[in-house]
Amino acid sequence: MFTTALLQYSGKGPMRHEETLLEAGLQRRGIPVQYYTIKRIHRRQLPLGPNVFIAGDMDAMHGAMHQLGIPVPEPDDYPAGLADYLRRKVWTSTLGEVERAFDIGSIPATFVKPADRRKSFTGAVCYSERDIAAFGNISRRQRVWCSEVVRWLAEYRVYVIDHRVVAVDHYDGDPAIPLDLNVVEAAMTAYRCSGTAPSAYGIDFGVLANGETALVEANDGYALGAYAITADVYTELIMRRWSELLASASPVGDQLDGAFHLESVGEVGEGDVGGR
Protein backbone atom coordinates (compact mmCIF):
# COMPACT_ATOMS: atom_id res chain seq x y z
CA MET A 1 0.00 0.00 0.00
CA PHE A 2 1.35 3.42 -0.90
CA THR A 3 1.63 5.87 1.99
CA THR A 4 3.26 8.74 0.08
CA ALA A 5 3.17 9.96 -3.51
CA LEU A 6 5.83 11.95 -5.37
CA LEU A 7 4.82 13.89 -8.48
CA GLN A 8 7.20 15.65 -10.84
CA TYR A 9 6.73 19.42 -11.00
CA SER A 10 9.22 22.15 -11.83
CA GLY A 11 7.51 24.70 -9.61
CA LYS A 12 7.01 27.08 -12.52
CA GLY A 13 3.76 27.39 -14.41
CA PRO A 14 1.05 24.73 -14.53
CA MET A 15 1.76 21.06 -13.99
CA ARG A 16 1.52 18.70 -16.92
CA HIS A 17 -1.95 17.29 -17.56
CA GLU A 18 -0.86 13.84 -16.38
CA GLU A 19 0.39 15.05 -12.98
CA THR A 20 -2.74 17.17 -12.55
CA LEU A 21 -4.87 14.05 -13.01
CA LEU A 22 -2.72 12.09 -10.58
CA GLU A 23 -2.83 14.88 -7.99
CA ALA A 24 -6.63 14.78 -8.01
CA GLY A 25 -6.81 10.99 -8.00
CA LEU A 26 -4.28 10.59 -5.18
CA GLN A 27 -5.92 13.22 -3.03
CA ARG A 28 -9.24 11.39 -3.32
CA ARG A 29 -7.46 8.23 -2.18
CA GLY A 30 -6.12 10.07 0.85
CA ILE A 31 -2.49 9.62 -0.18
CA PRO A 32 -0.30 12.64 0.74
CA VAL A 33 1.34 14.21 -2.31
CA GLN A 34 4.79 15.80 -2.48
CA TYR A 35 6.46 17.37 -5.52
CA TYR A 36 9.96 16.94 -6.91
CA THR A 37 12.13 18.24 -9.73
CA ILE A 38 14.18 16.16 -12.14
CA LYS A 39 17.31 17.50 -10.41
CA ARG A 40 16.42 15.57 -7.27
CA ILE A 41 16.06 12.36 -9.27
CA HIS A 42 19.49 12.86 -10.84
CA ARG A 43 20.99 13.53 -7.39
CA ARG A 44 19.21 10.53 -5.86
CA GLN A 45 17.68 12.78 -3.24
CA LEU A 46 14.22 11.22 -3.17
CA PRO A 47 13.03 8.80 -0.44
CA LEU A 48 12.03 6.02 -2.80
CA GLY A 49 10.83 2.72 -1.42
CA PRO A 50 8.12 0.07 -1.59
CA ASN A 51 5.51 2.34 0.03
CA VAL A 52 6.25 5.37 -2.14
CA PHE A 53 4.43 6.00 -5.39
CA ILE A 54 6.29 8.14 -7.92
CA ALA A 55 5.19 9.50 -11.28
CA GLY A 56 6.77 11.75 -13.87
CA ASP A 57 8.13 11.85 -17.39
CA MET A 58 10.19 9.07 -18.98
CA ASP A 59 13.53 10.49 -17.82
CA ALA A 60 12.34 10.79 -14.23
CA MET A 61 10.85 7.31 -14.14
CA HIS A 62 13.98 5.71 -15.54
CA GLY A 63 16.03 7.51 -12.88
CA ALA A 64 13.73 6.16 -10.18
CA MET A 65 14.01 2.65 -11.60
CA HIS A 66 17.81 2.80 -11.62
CA GLN A 67 17.82 3.96 -8.00
CA LEU A 68 15.55 1.09 -6.95
CA GLY A 69 17.25 -1.60 -8.99
CA ILE A 70 14.24 -2.03 -11.26
CA PRO A 71 15.14 -3.21 -14.79
CA VAL A 72 13.99 -0.51 -17.23
CA PRO A 73 11.51 -2.15 -19.63
CA GLU A 74 12.69 -2.33 -23.22
CA PRO A 75 10.52 -0.33 -25.64
CA ASP A 76 7.88 -2.55 -27.22
CA ASP A 77 5.98 -0.24 -29.54
CA TYR A 78 5.02 -3.07 -31.88
CA PRO A 79 4.71 -6.28 -29.83
CA ALA A 80 5.66 -9.34 -31.85
CA GLY A 81 2.45 -11.09 -30.86
CA LEU A 82 0.40 -8.29 -32.43
CA ALA A 83 2.06 -8.23 -35.86
CA ASP A 84 -1.15 -9.39 -37.54
CA TYR A 85 -2.97 -6.31 -36.23
CA LEU A 86 -0.62 -3.75 -37.78
CA ARG A 87 -2.23 -4.07 -41.22
CA ARG A 88 0.91 -2.50 -42.71
CA LYS A 89 4.59 -3.31 -43.08
CA VAL A 90 6.70 -2.35 -40.06
CA TRP A 91 10.41 -3.14 -39.68
CA THR A 92 13.58 -2.11 -37.86
CA SER A 93 16.62 -0.53 -39.46
CA THR A 94 19.21 2.14 -38.77
CA LEU A 95 19.07 5.77 -39.79
CA GLY A 96 22.05 5.23 -42.06
CA GLU A 97 20.46 2.27 -43.83
CA VAL A 98 17.28 4.25 -44.43
CA GLU A 99 19.29 7.19 -45.77
CA ARG A 100 21.17 4.93 -48.19
CA ALA A 101 17.94 3.26 -49.31
CA PHE A 102 16.46 6.66 -50.16
CA ASP A 103 19.67 7.65 -51.93
CA ILE A 104 19.45 4.69 -54.34
CA GLY A 105 15.67 4.93 -54.62
CA SER A 106 14.96 1.48 -53.17
CA ILE A 107 12.16 2.50 -50.76
CA PRO A 108 9.07 4.69 -51.07
CA ALA A 109 7.96 7.31 -48.53
CA THR A 110 8.43 5.79 -45.06
CA PHE A 111 7.48 6.76 -41.52
CA VAL A 112 10.66 6.72 -39.40
CA LYS A 113 10.96 7.03 -35.61
CA PRO A 114 13.59 6.13 -32.97
CA ALA A 115 13.48 2.56 -31.70
CA ASP A 116 15.32 3.25 -28.44
CA ARG A 117 14.03 4.63 -25.14
CA ARG A 118 15.70 7.99 -25.52
CA LYS A 119 14.01 9.75 -28.43
CA SER A 120 16.71 11.63 -30.33
CA PHE A 121 14.23 12.96 -32.89
CA THR A 122 10.50 13.09 -33.51
CA GLY A 123 9.07 10.44 -35.81
CA ALA A 124 8.12 11.71 -39.25
CA VAL A 125 7.25 10.63 -42.76
CA CYS A 126 10.41 10.77 -44.90
CA TYR A 127 10.30 11.05 -48.68
CA SER A 128 14.00 11.25 -49.55
CA GLU A 129 17.50 11.29 -48.11
CA ARG A 130 17.06 15.05 -47.62
CA ASP A 131 14.45 14.35 -44.93
CA ILE A 132 16.95 12.12 -43.11
CA ALA A 133 19.59 14.85 -43.40
CA ALA A 134 17.14 17.24 -41.73
CA PHE A 135 17.47 15.19 -38.52
CA GLY A 136 20.94 16.74 -38.17
CA ASN A 137 24.00 15.13 -36.63
CA ILE A 138 22.19 12.16 -35.09
CA SER A 139 24.29 9.00 -35.35
CA ARG A 140 23.48 7.03 -38.46
CA ARG A 141 23.81 3.93 -36.29
CA GLN A 142 20.63 5.04 -34.45
CA ARG A 143 18.13 2.16 -34.44
CA VAL A 144 14.79 3.15 -35.95
CA TRP A 145 11.36 1.78 -36.60
CA CYS A 146 10.20 2.08 -40.19
CA SER A 147 6.60 1.84 -41.26
CA GLU A 148 4.75 1.79 -44.54
CA VAL A 149 2.87 5.07 -44.89
CA VAL A 150 -0.90 4.64 -44.49
CA ARG A 151 -3.83 7.03 -44.07
CA TRP A 152 -5.55 7.01 -40.69
CA LEU A 153 -9.15 8.24 -40.56
CA ALA A 154 -9.32 8.23 -36.76
CA GLU A 155 -7.03 7.27 -33.87
CA TYR A 156 -7.81 6.27 -30.30
CA ARG A 157 -5.94 5.39 -27.11
CA VAL A 158 -7.29 2.34 -25.28
CA TYR A 159 -6.36 2.20 -21.58
CA VAL A 160 -6.00 -1.28 -20.08
CA ILE A 161 -5.68 -2.52 -16.49
CA ASP A 162 -5.31 -6.24 -15.80
CA HIS A 163 -6.50 -7.04 -19.34
CA ARG A 164 -9.64 -4.91 -18.95
CA VAL A 165 -10.43 -1.90 -21.09
CA VAL A 166 -11.02 0.91 -18.60
CA ALA A 167 -11.22 3.90 -20.98
CA VAL A 168 -11.03 4.81 -24.66
CA ASP A 169 -9.95 8.30 -25.79
CA HIS A 170 -10.17 9.68 -29.30
CA TYR A 171 -7.08 11.78 -30.05
CA ASP A 172 -6.86 12.33 -33.82
CA GLY A 173 -8.94 12.26 -36.97
CA ASP A 174 -12.72 12.00 -37.21
CA PRO A 175 -14.31 11.11 -33.84
CA ALA A 176 -17.43 9.95 -35.65
CA ILE A 177 -15.51 6.96 -37.07
CA PRO A 178 -15.54 4.22 -34.41
CA LEU A 179 -13.05 1.46 -33.73
CA ASP A 180 -14.01 -2.15 -34.31
CA LEU A 181 -13.93 -3.20 -30.66
CA ASN A 182 -13.91 -6.86 -31.64
CA VAL A 183 -10.50 -6.29 -33.23
CA VAL A 184 -9.32 -4.42 -30.15
CA GLU A 185 -10.42 -7.22 -27.82
CA ALA A 186 -8.80 -9.86 -30.03
CA ALA A 187 -5.53 -7.93 -30.05
CA MET A 188 -5.61 -7.54 -26.27
CA THR A 189 -6.15 -11.28 -25.90
CA ALA A 190 -3.21 -11.99 -28.18
CA TYR A 191 -1.06 -9.54 -26.19
CA ARG A 192 -2.02 -11.20 -22.91
CA CYS A 193 -1.33 -14.68 -24.29
CA SER A 194 2.09 -13.58 -25.53
CA GLY A 195 3.19 -13.10 -21.93
CA THR A 196 4.72 -9.71 -22.71
CA ALA A 197 1.84 -7.39 -21.81
CA PRO A 198 2.34 -5.16 -18.73
CA SER A 199 -0.35 -5.20 -16.06
CA ALA A 200 -1.43 -1.70 -17.11
CA TYR A 201 -0.79 0.03 -20.41
CA GLY A 202 -2.15 2.14 -23.22
CA ILE A 203 -2.55 0.75 -26.70
CA ASP A 204 -3.39 2.94 -29.68
CA PHE A 205 -5.64 1.80 -32.50
CA GLY A 206 -6.87 3.58 -35.56
CA VAL A 207 -9.19 3.16 -38.51
CA LEU A 208 -7.46 2.98 -41.87
CA ALA A 209 -8.75 4.48 -45.11
CA ASN A 210 -10.05 1.02 -46.11
CA GLY A 211 -12.15 0.85 -42.92
CA GLU A 212 -9.98 -1.67 -41.09
CA THR A 213 -9.14 -1.21 -37.42
CA ALA A 214 -5.38 -1.51 -36.97
CA LEU A 215 -2.78 -1.21 -34.22
CA VAL A 216 -0.98 2.14 -34.18
CA GLU A 217 1.41 1.32 -31.31
CA ALA A 218 1.55 0.03 -27.74
CA ASN A 219 2.62 2.19 -24.79
CA ASP A 220 3.86 1.02 -21.39
CA GLY A 221 1.83 2.29 -18.45
CA TYR A 222 4.55 3.72 -16.21
CA ALA A 223 4.83 7.10 -18.01
CA LEU A 224 1.71 7.05 -20.13
CA GLY A 225 0.32 10.15 -21.80
CA ALA A 226 -3.29 10.98 -20.96
CA TYR A 227 -6.06 12.50 -23.04
CA ALA A 228 -9.63 12.72 -21.70
CA ILE A 229 -9.39 9.78 -19.28
CA THR A 230 -10.75 10.55 -15.79
CA ALA A 231 -8.38 11.27 -12.92
CA ASP A 232 -9.45 8.24 -10.88
CA VAL A 233 -9.05 5.73 -13.69
CA TYR A 234 -5.74 7.21 -14.82
CA THR A 235 -4.43 7.13 -11.25
CA GLU A 236 -5.43 3.49 -10.87
CA LEU A 237 -3.62 2.60 -14.10
CA ILE A 238 -0.35 4.36 -13.25
CA MET A 239 -0.35 3.02 -9.69
CA ARG A 240 -1.03 -0.52 -10.91
CA ARG A 241 1.93 -0.47 -13.29
CA TRP A 242 4.27 1.07 -10.72
CA SER A 243 3.28 -1.63 -8.21
CA GLU A 244 4.18 -4.28 -10.79
CA LEU A 245 7.54 -2.65 -11.47
CA LEU A 246 8.31 -2.36 -7.75
CA ALA A 247 7.80 -6.11 -7.45
CA SER A 248 10.69 -6.59 -9.89
CA ALA A 249 13.13 -4.41 -7.91
CA SER A 250 16.53 -5.85 -7.07
CA PRO A 251 17.15 -6.48 -3.35
CA VAL A 252 20.27 -4.32 -3.68
CA GLY A 253 18.29 -1.27 -4.84
CA ASP A 254 19.11 1.92 -2.93
CA GLN A 255 15.73 2.38 -1.29
CA LEU A 256 14.10 -1.00 -0.79
CA ASP A 257 14.05 -0.56 2.97
CA GLY A 258 12.10 2.67 2.50
CA ALA A 259 14.83 4.71 4.21
CA PHE A 260 15.23 8.38 3.34
CA HIS A 261 18.14 9.34 1.10
CA LEU A 262 19.89 12.67 1.82
CA GLU A 263 16.68 14.60 2.43
CA SER A 264 13.36 13.84 3.99
CA VAL A 265 10.19 14.21 1.96
CA GLY A 266 9.32 17.50 3.57
CA GLU A 267 12.68 19.14 2.86
CA VAL A 268 12.99 21.31 -0.21
CA GLY A 269 16.30 21.98 -1.94
CA GLU A 270 17.22 25.03 -4.01
CA GLY A 271 14.76 25.39 -6.84
CA ASP A 272 12.63 22.47 -5.63
CA VAL A 273 9.01 22.43 -4.60
CA GLY A 274 7.40 20.90 -1.56
CA GLY A 275 3.93 19.63 -0.76
CA ARG A 276 0.66 21.40 -1.28
C-alpha positions as CSV (number, residue, x, y, z in Angstrom):
1,M,0.0,0.0,0.0
2,F,1.4,3.4,-0.9
3,T,1.6,5.9,2.0
4,T,3.3,8.7,0.1
5,A,3.2,10.0,-3.5
6,L,5.8,11.9,-5.4
7,L,4.8,13.9,-8.5
8,Q,7.2,15.7,-10.8
9,Y,6.7,19.4,-11.0
10,S,9.2,22.1,-11.8
11,G,7.5,24.7,-9.6
12,K,7.0,27.1,-12.5
13,G,3.8,27.4,-14.4
14,P,1.0,24.7,-14.5
15,M,1.8,21.1,-14.0
16,R,1.5,18.7,-16.9
17,H,-1.9,17.3,-17.6
18,E,-0.9,13.8,-16.4
19,E,0.4,15.1,-13.0
20,T,-2.7,17.2,-12.6
21,L,-4.9,14.1,-13.0
22,L,-2.7,12.1,-10.6
23,E,-2.8,14.9,-8.0
24,A,-6.6,14.8,-8.0
25,G,-6.8,11.0,-8.0
26,L,-4.3,10.6,-5.2
27,Q,-5.9,13.2,-3.0
28,R,-9.2,11.4,-3.3
29,R,-7.5,8.2,-2.2
30,G,-6.1,10.1,0.8
31,I,-2.5,9.6,-0.2
32,P,-0.3,12.6,0.7
33,V,1.3,14.2,-2.3
34,Q,4.8,15.8,-2.5
35,Y,6.5,17.4,-5.5
36,Y,10.0,16.9,-6.9
37,T,12.1,18.2,-9.7
38,I,14.2,16.2,-12.1
39,K,17.3,17.5,-10.4
40,R,16.4,15.6,-7.3
41,I,16.1,12.4,-9.3
42,H,19.5,12.9,-10.8
43,R,21.0,13.5,-7.4
44,R,19.2,10.5,-5.9
45,Q,17.7,12.8,-3.2
46,L,14.2,11.2,-3.2
47,P,13.0,8.8,-0.4
48,L,12.0,6.0,-2.8
49,G,10.8,2.7,-1.4
50,P,8.1,0.1,-1.6
51,N,5.5,2.3,0.0
52,V,6.3,5.4,-2.1
53,F,4.4,6.0,-5.4
54,I,6.3,8.1,-7.9
55,A,5.2,9.5,-11.3
56,G,6.8,11.7,-13.9
57,D,8.1,11.9,-17.4
58,M,10.2,9.1,-19.0
59,D,13.5,10.5,-17.8
60,A,12.3,10.8,-14.2
61,M,10.8,7.3,-14.1
62,H,14.0,5.7,-15.5
63,G,16.0,7.5,-12.9
64,A,13.7,6.2,-10.2
65,M,14.0,2.7,-11.6
66,H,17.8,2.8,-11.6
67,Q,17.8,4.0,-8.0
68,L,15.5,1.1,-7.0
69,G,17.3,-1.6,-9.0
70,I,14.2,-2.0,-11.3
71,P,15.1,-3.2,-14.8
72,V,14.0,-0.5,-17.2
73,P,11.5,-2.2,-19.6
74,E,12.7,-2.3,-23.2
75,P,10.5,-0.3,-25.6
76,D,7.9,-2.6,-27.2
77,D,6.0,-0.2,-29.5
78,Y,5.0,-3.1,-31.9
79,P,4.7,-6.3,-29.8
80,A,5.7,-9.3,-31.8
81,G,2.5,-11.1,-30.9
82,L,0.4,-8.3,-32.4
83,A,2.1,-8.2,-35.9
84,D,-1.1,-9.4,-37.5
85,Y,-3.0,-6.3,-36.2
86,L,-0.6,-3.7,-37.8
87,R,-2.2,-4.1,-41.2
88,R,0.9,-2.5,-42.7
89,K,4.6,-3.3,-43.1
90,V,6.7,-2.4,-40.1
91,W,10.4,-3.1,-39.7
92,T,13.6,-2.1,-37.9
93,S,16.6,-0.5,-39.5
94,T,19.2,2.1,-38.8
95,L,19.1,5.8,-39.8
96,G,22.1,5.2,-42.1
97,E,20.5,2.3,-43.8
98,V,17.3,4.2,-44.4
99,E,19.3,7.2,-45.8
100,R,21.2,4.9,-48.2
101,A,17.9,3.3,-49.3
102,F,16.5,6.7,-50.2
103,D,19.7,7.6,-51.9
104,I,19.4,4.7,-54.3
105,G,15.7,4.9,-54.6
106,S,15.0,1.5,-53.2
107,I,12.2,2.5,-50.8
108,P,9.1,4.7,-51.1
109,A,8.0,7.3,-48.5
110,T,8.4,5.8,-45.1
111,F,7.5,6.8,-41.5
112,V,10.7,6.7,-39.4
113,K,11.0,7.0,-35.6
114,P,13.6,6.1,-33.0
115,A,13.5,2.6,-31.7
116,D,15.3,3.3,-28.4
117,R,14.0,4.6,-25.1
118,R,15.7,8.0,-25.5
119,K,14.0,9.8,-28.4
120,S,16.7,11.6,-30.3
121,F,14.2,13.0,-32.9
122,T,10.5,13.1,-33.5
123,G,9.1,10.4,-35.8
124,A,8.1,11.7,-39.3
125,V,7.3,10.6,-42.8
126,C,10.4,10.8,-44.9
127,Y,10.3,11.1,-48.7
128,S,14.0,11.2,-49.5
129,E,17.5,11.3,-48.1
130,R,17.1,15.0,-47.6
131,D,14.5,14.4,-44.9
132,I,17.0,12.1,-43.1
133,A,19.6,14.9,-43.4
134,A,17.1,17.2,-41.7
135,F,17.5,15.2,-38.5
136,G,20.9,16.7,-38.2
137,N,24.0,15.1,-36.6
138,I,22.2,12.2,-35.1
139,S,24.3,9.0,-35.3
140,R,23.5,7.0,-38.5
141,R,23.8,3.9,-36.3
142,Q,20.6,5.0,-34.4
143,R,18.1,2.2,-34.4
144,V,14.8,3.2,-35.9
145,W,11.4,1.8,-36.6
146,C,10.2,2.1,-40.2
147,S,6.6,1.8,-41.3
148,E,4.7,1.8,-44.5
149,V,2.9,5.1,-44.9
150,V,-0.9,4.6,-44.5
151,R,-3.8,7.0,-44.1
152,W,-5.6,7.0,-40.7
153,L,-9.1,8.2,-40.6
154,A,-9.3,8.2,-36.8
155,E,-7.0,7.3,-33.9
156,Y,-7.8,6.3,-30.3
157,R,-5.9,5.4,-27.1
158,V,-7.3,2.3,-25.3
159,Y,-6.4,2.2,-21.6
160,V,-6.0,-1.3,-20.1
161,I,-5.7,-2.5,-16.5
162,D,-5.3,-6.2,-15.8
163,H,-6.5,-7.0,-19.3
164,R,-9.6,-4.9,-18.9
165,V,-10.4,-1.9,-21.1
166,V,-11.0,0.9,-18.6
167,A,-11.2,3.9,-21.0
168,V,-11.0,4.8,-24.7
169,D,-10.0,8.3,-25.8
170,H,-10.2,9.7,-29.3
171,Y,-7.1,11.8,-30.1
172,D,-6.9,12.3,-33.8
173,G,-8.9,12.3,-37.0
174,D,-12.7,12.0,-37.2
175,P,-14.3,11.1,-33.8
176,A,-17.4,9.9,-35.7
177,I,-15.5,7.0,-37.1
178,P,-15.5,4.2,-34.4
179,L,-13.1,1.5,-33.7
180,D,-14.0,-2.1,-34.3
181,L,-13.9,-3.2,-30.7
182,N,-13.9,-6.9,-31.6
183,V,-10.5,-6.3,-33.2
184,V,-9.3,-4.4,-30.1
185,E,-10.4,-7.2,-27.8
186,A,-8.8,-9.9,-30.0
187,A,-5.5,-7.9,-30.1
188,M,-5.6,-7.5,-26.3
189,T,-6.1,-11.3,-25.9
190,A,-3.2,-12.0,-28.2
191,Y,-1.1,-9.5,-26.2
192,R,-2.0,-11.2,-22.9
193,C,-1.3,-14.7,-24.3
194,S,2.1,-13.6,-25.5
195,G,3.2,-13.1,-21.9
196,T,4.7,-9.7,-22.7
197,A,1.8,-7.4,-21.8
198,P,2.3,-5.2,-18.7
199,S,-0.3,-5.2,-16.1
200,A,-1.4,-1.7,-17.1
201,Y,-0.8,0.0,-20.4
202,G,-2.2,2.1,-23.2
203,I,-2.6,0.7,-26.7
204,D,-3.4,2.9,-29.7
205,F,-5.6,1.8,-32.5
206,G,-6.9,3.6,-35.6
207,V,-9.2,3.2,-38.5
208,L,-7.5,3.0,-41.9
209,A,-8.7,4.5,-45.1
210,N,-10.0,1.0,-46.1
211,G,-12.1,0.9,-42.9
212,E,-10.0,-1.7,-41.1
213,T,-9.1,-1.2,-37.4
214,A,-5.4,-1.5,-37.0
215,L,-2.8,-1.2,-34.2
216,V,-1.0,2.1,-34.2
217,E,1.4,1.3,-31.3
218,A,1.6,0.0,-27.7
219,N,2.6,2.2,-24.8
220,D,3.9,1.0,-21.4
221,G,1.8,2.3,-18.5
222,Y,4.6,3.7,-16.2
223,A,4.8,7.1,-18.0
224,L,1.7,7.0,-20.1
225,G,0.3,10.2,-21.8
226,A,-3.3,11.0,-21.0
227,Y,-6.1,12.5,-23.0
228,A,-9.6,12.7,-21.7
229,I,-9.4,9.8,-19.3
230,T,-10.8,10.6,-15.8
231,A,-8.4,11.3,-12.9
232,D,-9.4,8.2,-10.9
233,V,-9.0,5.7,-13.7
234,Y,-5.7,7.2,-14.8
235,T,-4.4,7.1,-11.2
236,E,-5.4,3.5,-10.9
237,L,-3.6,2.6,-14.1
238,I,-0.3,4.4,-13.2
239,M,-0.3,3.0,-9.7
240,R,-1.0,-0.5,-10.9
241,R,1.9,-0.5,-13.3
242,W,4.3,1.1,-10.7
243,S,3.3,-1.6,-8.2
244,E,4.2,-4.3,-10.8
245,L,7.5,-2.7,-11.5
246,L,8.3,-2.4,-7.7
247,A,7.8,-6.1,-7.5
248,S,10.7,-6.6,-9.9
249,A,13.1,-4.4,-7.9
250,S,16.5,-5.9,-7.1
251,P,17.2,-6.5,-3.3
252,V,20.3,-4.3,-3.7
253,G,18.3,-1.3,-4.8
254,D,19.1,1.9,-2.9
255,Q,15.7,2.4,-1.3
256,L,14.1,-1.0,-0.8
257,D,14.1,-0.6,3.0
258,G,12.1,2.7,2.5
259,A,14.8,4.7,4.2
260,F,15.2,8.4,3.3
261,H,18.1,9.3,1.1
262,L,19.9,12.7,1.8
263,E,16.7,14.6,2.4
264,S,13.4,13.8,4.0
265,V,10.2,14.2,2.0
266,G,9.3,17.5,3.6
267,E,12.7,19.1,2.9
268,V,13.0,21.3,-0.2
269,G,16.3,22.0,-1.9
270,E,17.2,25.0,-4.0
271,G,14.8,25.4,-6.8
272,D,12.6,22.5,-5.6
273,V,9.0,22.4,-4.6
274,G,7.4,20.9,-1.6
275,G,3.9,19.6,-0.8
276,R,0.7,21.4,-1.3
